[in-house]
Amino acid sequence: MSSDKSDKAEAERRDKLVKAGVAVGVGSAAIVAALLYASKVKKKKP
């Protein structure tokens, strides 16, 4: 029975790591998009 508990704990830990990884990826993409947008806006000076 202890292996069932450890399997469940490991699955929960893996799920948390996957969610954290996705959050970091989305955040990084948002930062890159914001930087690209900001650089485009700066170049539009007449």
KASUL-V993289 format. One record per run of one state. SS is the DSSP state (2 for helix, 1 for strand, 0 for the rest). FROM is the first residue (numbers start at 1). TO is the last residue. Records with the same first field share a line. If there is no record, write none. Layout:
# KASUL-V993289
SS=FROM-TO + FROM-TO
This chain:
# KASUL-V993289
0=1-1 + 44-46
2=2-43
